């Protein structure tokens, strides 16, 4: 093979591939290259070659050179959805073309109106055997200008797959627009790390499942049937993985990308994989796999791999009456089990979290759209299992298409429910858990909540998942059980052999494979020291919190249920600084009335035993949509109708909530907190409504505080402090809006740091304004739960922290060892730093790493 020079196939501006607003291209999953922002609607051949593939929708073409290099040109982003509108093919598939020849024409104006972006990736596909040695980017290019220079890669002998039984399975393409560029890349990526030769066959054609170009060339559309055939050691796993990806619309991860991409974006570049003798990307001793922290902590243990149960179902049923009755019986079995779990008065935060999740699953089980979809399949002659799976997968695809990753993670709950019902249909025992070795670090693609709660928690040291998200229900249960957990580690983690020695560091966000003996010894010693420290801290946590020189700091808890309030009190909470009332409003068809709200608020007040209770009014919208409050679609919900804006747009809802809050006893210990206030106008509007409600009831208004969550409210803190009774700083949103980084974007997770000096300056401004007006200022956001940050916040003028209940003993211990003078000095220095890493280094002068860790 010889070097190749590619010329610009489009007129426009050449730009790095990273700027492409599509994770599959930006992460180079399909291969390396660059992108062109076109200024004219004609695509030309960048070199001599064969037109290997022309997408049915004519939005993408692949050219193959005489040396076998494959060049993919994908006009615009998501243009497959146009179904060919605006595109005209000039050259035909299979034709030999010369450099500069016109391949297709497209309507630039139509694409600009109907697609997210016109950026056109020019990709050298990963399996081409060529690498880019020079690229001409960040400049204007005309058709025929130099674009890239390619050289052959060194030839590497392919590792032959060890013998293994063949596996065959039929599947249906569920991708809405068939197997185009993105699905092809996702399907190929799902096979990484598996030692198997995998082929897809359909319509008399066959394709290597690891080749994105070959997959696209099959020309398969939505609903087409194909056959998957694999051979090699991992043949069965490869077939089931690919079938699941095809039927579920592709593997999931941040913003539709596989979890491996999310992990790289959040925690740095992926490490090179060393293939083992079977071709598997097996991590070697000393490797460090980056992931995303789902539950903080450190664990030492041995790998134990868990797989999701794969239940085969027949497509055709034996009659609608028989199949309907079978499905109803299975749902009844699952419903009874979930009701028992949801209603159990279980001890332990993990069990309580599992009960709350079971209650959520109950709502899904009886979801009218889900059951209606299943009945429709039954009417078509399908079996009960097939009908239920089809209904669940369709609902899962709808969630996967949502922008908010926290909503996408609810797909796990649907798949969990699918498994529970199919298990009941099969008559197999539910919840049969494997026998775990002591100190197991569980390795899985993703864990279902029901899988996790069925395990012997005493034998689980940590969780390491290839995919998943930090706010999935499995992650929530792990955090409640205080099990360290990492997610989005990527497919390499699945290649770990059972028994491999691991250190799971969910403080740095890495999984260490077979670390050296000194590292293992030191980590075990660290864990022993932490256990002793936690015991002492819990014993001391019932006392009031003071700094070493006697300054009083109130340590409250953020709660969202009676169980959390009870646990917070046991951990030494001096009150509740934030009651998240959304738990009453979400996942239901109508809003809770005044009586229901009062009953729940009163139970939480009783659990607090007369301690202060701060009730935040409904914080809906944005990442917490409510079905019975229909709102027009928003391009950016985080900047739309959310927080107090939603309440003011629904005054009847707000009045009902205020009436319920006013009836809580003891009234003098209750105060109201308003979310997403940006100026005094919103506060005045709520106070006017509150005044009306108080006049109706003959009551004096309680204290009303506002959340500082935006740069606007921090900059106007002097005005807001004069009008409000107290301020509470929500650092999660304040950081998001200050740094212009989406909280749900996994690629930015590592940079979204609330200890950024810009965020600290806004906190200091709010605290100074509050002090000038004699107002208390609290922090109730995620930063309040970070022991390393506690002295900094106190030094900035914060005298109330509202944190996760489990961290309260540690917060009190940390603050009890420092003086106000020390806190103030370090905080002043922090304000002059240039980036969060420098701030953290300063903070560690007061809080050593051994004390900052959970």
Residue pairs with C-beta under 8 A, 6 or more apart in sequence:
1 67
1 68
1 69
1 129
1 130
1 152
2 67
2 152
3 133
3 149
3 150
3 151
3 152
4 47
4 65
4 67
4 69
4 130
4 149
4 150
5 47
5 146
5 148
5 149
5 150
6 46
6 47
6 71
6 122
6 146
6 147
6 148
6 149
6 150
7 46
7 47
7 99
7 100
7 143
7 144
7 145
7 146
7 147
8 14
8 36
8 46
8 141
8 142
8 143
8 144
8 145
8 146
8 147
9 36
9 43
9 44
9 45
9 46
9 73
9 103
9 122
9 143
9 147
10 36
10 38
10 40
10 42
10 43
10 44
10 120
10 141
10 143
11 38
11 39
11 40
11 42
11 141
11 142
11 143
12 36
12 37
12 38
12 39
12 40
12 120
12 140
12 141
13 36
13 37
13 39
13 139
13 140
13 141
14 34
14 35
14 36
14 135
14 136
14 137
14 138
14 139
14 140
14 141
14 147
15 34
15 35
15 36
15 37
15 119
15 137
15 138
16 34
16 35
16 137
16 138
17 25
17 26
17 28
17 32
17 33
17 34
17 35
17 121
17 123
18 26
19 26
19 35
19 119
20 26
20 35
20 77
20 117
20 119
20 121
21 77
21 116
21 117
21 119
22 77
22 78
22 117
22 121
22 182
23 29
23 253
23 254
23 255
23 256
23 257
23 261
23 747
24 30
24 181
24 182
24 185
24 186
24 256
24 257
24 261
25 35
25 74
25 77
25 121
25 123
27 257
27 261
27 264
27 265
28 126
29 126
29 185
29 186
29 188
29 189
29 257
29 258
29 261
30 72
30 123
30 125
30 126
30 181
30 184
30 185
30 212
31 72
31 123
31 124
31 125
31 126
31 127
31 128
31 212
32 123
32 124
32 126
32 131
32 132
33 72
33 121
33 122
33 123
33 124
33 132
33 148
34 121
34 122
34 135
34 137
34 147
34 148
35 119
35 120
35 121
35 122
36 119
36 120
36 122
36 141
37 118
37 119
37 120
38 75
38 108
38 118
38 120
39 108
40 108
40 143
41 105
41 106
41 107
41 108
42 102
42 104
42 105
42 106
42 143
43 61
43 73
43 75
43 102
43 103
43 104
43 105
43 106
43 120
44 99
44 100
44 101
44 102
44 103
44 143
44 144
45 63
45 91
45 97
45 98
45 99
45 100
45 101
45 103
46 63
46 71
46 73
46 99
46 122
46 147
47 63
47 65
47 71
47 99
48 65
48 66
48 96
48 97
48 98
48 99
49 63
49 64
49 65
49 66
49 69
49 71
49 96
49 97
50 63
50 64
50 94
50 95
50 96
50 97
51 61
51 62
51 63
51 91
51 92
51 93
51 94
51 95
51 96
51 97
51 103
52 62
52 63
52 64
52 70
52 93
52 213
52 217
53 60
53 61
53 62
53 93
53 213
53 216
53 217
54 60
54 61
54 89
54 91
54 92
54 93
54 104
55 61
55 80
55 180
55 181
55 216
56 84
56 178
56 219
56 221
57 79
57 80
57 82
57 83
57 84
57 87
57 177
57 180
58 84
58 87
58 88
58 89
58 104
59 74
59 75
59 76
59 79
59 80
59 82
59 84
59 87
59 106
59 180
60 72
60 73
60 74
60 75
60 80
60 180
60 181
60 216
61 72
61 73
61 91
61 103
61 104
62 70
62 71
62 72
62 73
62 125
62 213
62 216
62 217
63 70
63 71
63 73
63 97
63 103
64 70
64 71
65 71
67 130
67 152
68 128
68 129
69 124
69 128
69 129
69 130
69 150
70 124
70 125
70 127
70 128
70 213
71 122
71 123
71 124
71 125
72 121
72 122
72 123
72 125
72 181
72 212
72 213
73 103
73 120
73 121
73 122
73 123
74 120
74 121
74 123
74 181
75 87
75 104
75 106
75 111
75 118
75 120
76 106
76 111
76 115
76 117
76 118
76 119
76 120
77 115
77 116
77 117
77 118
77 119
78 115
78 116
78 117
79 86
79 87
79 111
79 115
80 177
80 178
80 180
80 181
80 182
81 115
81 176
81 177
82 110
82 111
82 114
82 115
83 177
85 110
85 114
86 106
86 107
86 110
86 111
86 114
87 104
87 105
87 106
87 107
88 104
88 105
88 106
89 103
89 104
90 102
90 103
90 104
90 105
91 97
91 101
91 102
91 103
91 104
97 103
99 144
100 143
100 144
108 118
111 118
112 118
122 147
122 148
124 130
124 131
124 132
124 148
124 150
125 211
125 212
125 213
126 212
127 210
127 211
127 212
127 213
129 152
129 153
129 155
130 150
130 151
130 152
130 153
131 150
131 151
131 152
131 153
132 148
132 149
132 150
133 149
133 150
133 151
134 148
134 149
135 147
135 148
135 149
136 145
136 146
136 147
136 148
141 147
158 279
159 195
159 275
159 277
159 278
159 279
160 279
161 195
161 196
161 197
161 231
161 232
161 233
161 278
161 279
162 195
162 232
162 233
162 277
162 278
163 232
163 233
164 195
164 196
164 231
164 232
164 233
164 234
164 235
165 231
165 235
165 236
166 229
166 230
166 231
166 235
167 228
167 229
167 230
167 231
167 235
167 236
167 238
167 239
168 227
168 228
168 229
168 230
168 239
169 227
169 228
169 239
169 240
169 243
170 225
170 226
170 227
170 228
171 225
171 226
171 227
171 228
171 242
171 243
171 246
171 247
172 223
172 224
172 225
172 226
172 246
172 247
173 179
173 220
173 221
173 222
173 223
173 224
173 225
173 226
173 246
174 222
174 223
174 246
174 247
174 248
174 249
174 393
174 397
175 183
175 222
175 246
175 249
175 250
176 222
176 249
176 397
177 221
177 222
178 219
178 220
178 221
178 222
178 224
179 187
179 215
179 216
179 218
179 220
180 216
181 212
181 216
182 250
182 256
183 215
183 250
184 212
184 213
184 215
184 216
185 212
186 245
186 250
186 251
186 257
186 258
187 209
187 215
187 242
187 245
187 246
187 250
188 209
188 210
188 211
188 212
188 215
189 251
189 258
189 260
189 491
190 241
190 242
190 245
190 250
190 251
190 258
190 491
191 198
191 209
191 210
191 238
191 241
191 242
192 260
192 281
192 491
193 273
193 280
193 281
193 491
193 492
193 494
193 495
194 234
194 237
194 238
194 241
194 280
195 232
195 233
195 234
195 278
195 279
195 280
196 230
196 231
196 232
196 233
196 234
196 235
196 237
196 238
197 230
197 231
197 232
198 208
198 209
198 210
198 228
198 229
198 230
198 238
198 239
198 242
199 206
199 207
199 208
199 209
199 228
199 229
199 230
200 206
200 207
200 209
200 215
200 218
200 226
200 227
200 228
200 229
200 242
201 207
201 226
201 227
201 229
202 218
202 220
202 224
202 225
202 226
202 227
203 218
203 219
203 220
203 224
205 217
205 218
205 219
207 214
207 215
207 217
207 218
208 214
209 215
209 228
209 238
209 242
218 226
220 226
226 246
228 239
228 242
228 243
228 246
229 239
230 236
230 238
230 239
230 242
232 238
232 278
232 279
233 278
233 280
234 278
234 280
240 310
244 310
245 251
247 393
248 393
248 396
248 397
248 400
249 393
249 396
249 397
249 400
250 256
251 258
251 259
251 467
252 258
252 259
252 400
252 408
252 411
252 467
253 259
253 260
253 261
253 262
253 467
253 488
253 746
254 261
254 262
254 265
254 266
254 405
254 469
254 488
254 745
254 746
254 747
255 403
255 405
255 745
255 746
256 400
258 467
258 490
258 491
259 465
259 466
259 467
259 468
259 487
259 488
259 489
259 490
260 270
260 466
260 488
260 490
260 491
260 492
261 747
262 292
262 488
262 746
262 747
263 270
263 290
263 291
263 292
263 488
263 489
263 490
263 746
264 270
264 290
264 490
265 746
265 747
265 748
265 749
266 290
266 291
266 292
266 488
266 509
266 746
266 747
266 748
266 749
266 750
267 290
267 291
267 292
267 509
267 510
267 749
267 750
268 290
268 750
270 290
270 490
270 492
271 287
271 288
271 289
271 290
271 492
273 281
273 282
273 283
273 492
274 281
274 282
274 283
274 284
275 281
275 282
276 282
276 495
280 495
281 491
281 492
281 495
282 492
282 495
282 496
282 497
283 289
283 492
283 493
283 495
283 496
283 513
284 513
284 514
285 513
285 514
286 513
286 514
286 515
286 516
287 512
287 513
288 510
288 511
288 512
288 513
289 489
289 490
289 492
289 493
289 510
289 511
289 513
290 489
290 509
290 510
291 464
291 465
291 486
291 487
291 488
291 489
291 490
291 493
291 509
291 510
291 511
292 469
292 470
292 486
292 487
292 488
292 509
292 746
292 749
293 470
293 485
293 486
293 506
293 507
293 509
294 463
294 465
294 468
294 469
294 470
294 472
294 475
294 478
294 479
294 485
294 486
294 487
294 506
295 463
295 475
295 478
295 479
295 482
295 483
295 484
295 485
295 506
296 479
296 484
296 506
296 507
296 853
296 854
297 462
297 482
297 483
297 484
297 506
297 507
297 853
297 854
298 484
298 503
298 504
298 505
298 506
298 507
298 523
298 526
298 527
298 853
299 439
299 441
299 461
299 462
299 483
299 484
299 502
299 503
299 504
299 506
299 527
300 439
300 461
300 501
300 502
300 503
300 504
300 520
300 523
300 524
300 527
301 439
301 440
301 441
301 461
301 462
301 502
301 504
302 437
302 439
302 440
302 441
302 498
302 499
302 500
302 501
302 502
303 440
303 441
303 443
303 464
303 496
303 497
303 498
303 499
303 500
303 502
304 434
304 436
304 437
304 440
304 441
304 442
304 443
304 498
305 442
305 443
305 444
305 494
305 496
305 498
306 434
306 442
306 443
306 444
306 447
306 451
307 444
307 445
308 415
308 419
308 444
308 445
308 446
308 448
308 451
309 419
309 423
311 385
311 419
311 422
311 423
311 426
313 383
313 385
313 386
313 389
313 422
313 425
314 383
314 385
314 386
315 382
315 383
315 386
316 381
316 382
316 383
316 386
317 323
317 378
317 381
317 382
317 383
317 384
317 386
317 387
318 383
320 378
320 379
320 381
323 378
323 382
323 383
323 384
323 387
324 375
324 378
324 384
326 384
326 425
327 374
327 378
327 384
327 387
327 388
327 421
327 425
329 424
330 384
330 388
330 421
330 422
330 424
330 425
331 365
331 421
331 424
333 424
334 365
334 417
334 420
334 421
334 424
335 362
335 365
335 366
337 420
337 430
338 358
338 359
338 361
338 362
338 365
339 358
339 362
341 354
341 355
341 358
341 453
342 355
342 356
342 358
342 359
342 362
343 355
344 351
344 355
346 352
346 354
346 355
348 481
349 480
349 481
349 482
349 563
349 567
349 806
350 453
350 457
350 477
350 480
350 481
351 453
352 480
352 561
352 563
352 564
352 567
353 476
353 477
353 480
353 481
354 449
354 453
354 477
356 561
356 563
357 413
357 449
357 473
357 476
357 477
360 413
360 473
360 587
361 413
361 416
361 417
361 420
361 449
363 587
363 588
364 370
364 413
364 414
364 417
365 417
365 421
367 395
369 395
370 391
370 392
370 395
371 391
373 390
373 391
373 394
373 395
374 387
374 388
374 390
374 391
375 387
376 387
377 386
377 387
377 390
377 391
378 384
378 387
382 390
384 425
385 422
385 425
385 426
388 418
388 421
388 422
388 425
389 418
389 422
392 414
392 415
392 417
392 418
393 418
395 414
396 411
396 414
396 415
399 407
399 408
399 410
399 411
399 414
400 408
400 411
402 408
403 637
403 744
404 623
404 637
404 744
405 469
405 471
405 744
405 745
405 746
406 469
406 471
406 623
406 744
407 623
407 625
408 469
409 468
409 469
409 471
409 472
409 473
410 473
412 446
412 448
412 449
412 468
412 472
412 473
412 474
413 449
413 473
415 448
416 448
416 449
416 450
416 451
416 473
419 448
419 450
420 430
420 450
423 430
424 430
431 450
431 454
432 454
433 451
433 454
433 455
433 456
434 455
436 442
436 455
436 456
436 459
436 460
437 459
438 459
439 459
439 461
440 459
440 460
440 461
441 461
441 462
441 463
441 464
441 502
441 504
442 455
442 460
442 462
442 463
442 464
443 464
443 465
443 493
443 494
443 496
444 451
444 463
444 464
444 465
444 466
445 465
445 466
445 467
445 494
446 465
446 466
446 467
446 468
446 472
446 474
447 463
447 465
447 468
447 474
448 474
449 473
449 474
449 477
451 474
452 463
452 474
452 477
452 478
453 477
457 481
457 483
460 483
461 483
461 484
461 504
462 483
462 484
462 485
462 486
462 502
462 504
462 506
463 474
463 478
463 483
463 484
463 485
463 486
463 504
464 485
464 486
464 489
464 493
464 502
464 504
464 511
465 474
465 485
465 486
465 487
465 488
465 489
465 493
466 488
466 489
466 490
466 491
466 493
466 494
467 487
467 488
468 474
468 475
468 487
468 488
469 475
469 487
469 488
469 746
470 487
470 749
472 487
474 485
475 485
475 487
478 484
478 485
479 485
482 806
482 854
484 504
484 506
485 506
486 504
486 506
486 509
486 510
486 511
488 746
489 511
493 511
496 502
496 513
500 513
500 514
501 514
501 515
501 520
502 511
502 512
502 513
502 514
502 515
503 511
503 512
503 515
503 519
503 520
503 523
504 511
504 512
505 511
505 512
507 853
507 854
509 750
512 519
515 523
526 850
529 850
530 850
530 853
530 854
533 813
533 851
534 809
534 810
536 813
537 809
537 810
537 812
537 813
538 571
538 572
538 809
540 809
540 812
540 813
540 816
541 571
541 572
541 808
541 809
541 812
541 813
542 572
543 572
543 812
544 552
544 574
545 552
545 553
545 554
545 555
545 574
545 811
545 812
545 815
545 816
546 552
546 553
546 815
546 816
547 553
547 794
547 815
547 816
547 818
547 819
547 820
547 823
548 816
548 817
548 818
548 819
549 819
549 820
549 821
551 794
551 799
551 819
551 820
552 799
553 794
553 799
553 800
553 801
553 815
554 574
554 575
554 778
554 799
554 800
554 801
555 572
555 573
555 574
555 800
555 801
555 803
555 808
555 811
555 812
555 815
556 573
556 574
556 575
556 576
556 577
556 578
556 612
556 614
556 778
556 780
556 800
556 801
556 802
556 803
557 564
557 565
557 568
557 571
557 573
557 575
557 576
557 577
557 802
557 803
557 804
557 805
557 808
558 576
558 577
558 578
558 580
558 780
558 785
558 802
558 803
558 804
558 805
559 565
559 568
559 576
559 578
559 579
559 580
559 604
559 805
560 579
560 580
560 582
560 583
561 583
561 604
562 600
562 603
562 604
562 607
564 805
565 576
565 604
565 607
565 608
566 607
567 805
567 806
568 576
568 805
568 808
569 607
569 608
569 609
569 611
571 805
571 806
571 808
571 809
572 808
572 809
572 812
573 608
573 611
573 805
573 808
574 611
574 612
575 608
575 611
575 612
575 613
575 614
575 669
576 604
576 608
576 611
576 612
576 613
576 614
576 802
577 612
577 614
577 728
577 778
577 780
577 800
577 801
577 802
578 614
578 616
578 673
578 728
578 780
578 802
579 601
579 604
579 613
579 614
579 615
579 616
580 616
580 619
581 597
581 601
581 615
581 616
581 617
581 618
581 619
581 657
582 618
582 619
582 620
582 624
584 592
584 596
584 597
584 600
585 591
585 592
585 618
585 620
585 626
586 620
586 624
586 626
588 627
588 628
589 627
589 628
590 628
591 628
591 653
591 656
592 600
593 656
594 656
594 657
594 659
594 660
594 663
595 660
597 656
597 657
597 660
597 661
598 660
598 663
598 664
601 613
601 615
601 660
601 661
601 664
602 663
602 664
602 665
604 613
605 613
605 664
605 665
605 666
605 669
605 670
610 666
610 669
611 669
612 669
612 670
612 671
613 664
613 669
613 670
613 671
614 670
614 671
614 672
614 673
614 705
614 728
614 802
615 661
615 664
615 670
615 671
615 672
615 673
616 672
616 673
616 674
616 675
616 707
617 644
617 647
617 654
617 657
617 658
617 672
617 673
617 674
617 675
617 686
618 646
618 647
618 653
618 654
618 657
619 642
619 643
619 675
619 676
620 626
620 629
620 642
620 643
620 646
620 647
621 631
621 637
621 640
621 641
621 642
621 643
621 645
621 646
622 637
622 638
622 640
622 642
622 643
623 637
623 638
623 743
623 744
624 642
625 631
625 637
629 646
629 650
629 653
631 640
631 641
634 640
634 641
638 736
638 742
638 743
641 649
642 676
643 674
643 675
643 676
643 677
643 707
643 709
644 674
644 675
644 676
644 677
644 682
644 686
645 676
645 682
647 653
647 654
647 657
647 686
648 654
648 682
648 685
648 686
651 689
654 686
654 689
655 689
655 692
655 693
658 672
658 689
658 690
658 693
659 693
659 697
661 670
661 672
661 702
662 693
662 694
662 697
662 699
662 702
664 670
667 699
667 702
670 702
671 702
671 703
671 704
671 705
671 725
671 726
672 690
672 702
672 703
672 704
672 705
673 704
673 705
673 706
673 707
673 728
674 682
674 683
674 686
674 704
674 705
674 706
674 707
675 707
675 709
675 730
676 707
676 709
676 710
676 733
677 683
677 706
677 707
677 709
677 713
677 720
678 710
678 712
678 713
678 716
679 712
679 713
679 716
679 719
679 720
680 716
680 719
680 720
680 723
683 704
683 706
683 720
683 723
683 724
684 723
686 704
687 701
687 704
690 701
690 704
691 701
694 700
694 701
703 725
703 726
704 724
704 725
705 724
705 725
705 726
705 727
705 728
706 713
706 720
706 724
706 727
706 728
707 713
707 727
707 728
707 729
707 730
707 780
708 714
708 717
708 720
708 727
708 728
708 729
708 730
708 734
708 762
708 763
708 766
709 729
709 730
709 732
709 733
709 734
709 737
710 733
710 734
710 737
711 734
711 737
711 738
711 762
713 720
713 766
714 734
714 762
714 763
714 765
714 766
715 762
715 765
717 727
717 765
717 766
717 768
717 769
717 770
718 769
718 772
718 773
720 727
720 769
721 727
721 766
721 769
721 770
721 772
721 773
721 775
722 773
724 775
725 775
726 770
726 775
726 776
726 777
726 778
727 766
727 769
727 770
727 775
727 776
727 777
727 778
728 777
728 778
728 779
728 780
728 802
729 763
729 766
729 777
729 778
729 779
729 780
729 781
729 798
730 780
730 781
731 754
731 759
731 763
731 779
731 781
731 782
731 783
731 784
732 743
732 754
732 781
732 782
733 743
733 781
734 754
734 759
734 762
734 763
734 781
735 741
735 743
735 752
735 753
735 754
735 756
735 759
735 781
736 742
736 743
736 752
738 756
738 758
738 759
738 762
739 751
739 752
739 756
739 758
739 759
741 748
741 751
741 752
742 748
743 752
753 836
754 781
754 782
754 783
754 786
754 789
755 783
755 789
755 792
755 830
755 836
755 839
755 840
755 843
756 835
756 836
756 839
757 830
757 831
757 832
757 833
757 834
757 835
757 836
757 839
760 792
760 796
760 827
760 830
760 831
760 839
761 831
763 779
763 793
763 796
763 798
764 796
764 797
764 827
764 831
766 777
767 777
767 796
767 797
767 798
768 797
770 776
770 777
770 797
771 777
771 797
776 799
776 800
777 797
777 798
777 799
777 800
778 784
778 798
778 799
778 800
778 801
778 802
779 793
779 798
779 800
779 801
779 802
780 802
783 789
783 793
784 790
784 793
784 801
784 802
784 803
785 803
785 804
785 807
785 811
786 852
787 807
787 810
787 811
787 814
787 847
787 851
787 852
787 853
788 840
788 843
788 844
788 847
788 852
789 843
790 801
790 811
790 814
790 815
790 847
791 814
791 815
791 818
791 822
791 823
791 826
791 827
791 843
791 846
791 847
792 823
792 826
792 827
792 830
792 839
792 843
793 801
793 827
794 815
794 820
794 823
794 827
795 820
795 822
795 823
795 824
795 825
795 826
795 827
795 828
795 830
796 827
801 811
803 811
806 854
807 854
810 851
810 854
813 851
814 847
814 851
814 852
817 851
818 846
818 847
822 846
823 846
826 842
826 843
826 845
826 846
829 842
830 839
830 842
830 843
833 839
833 842
843 852
844 852
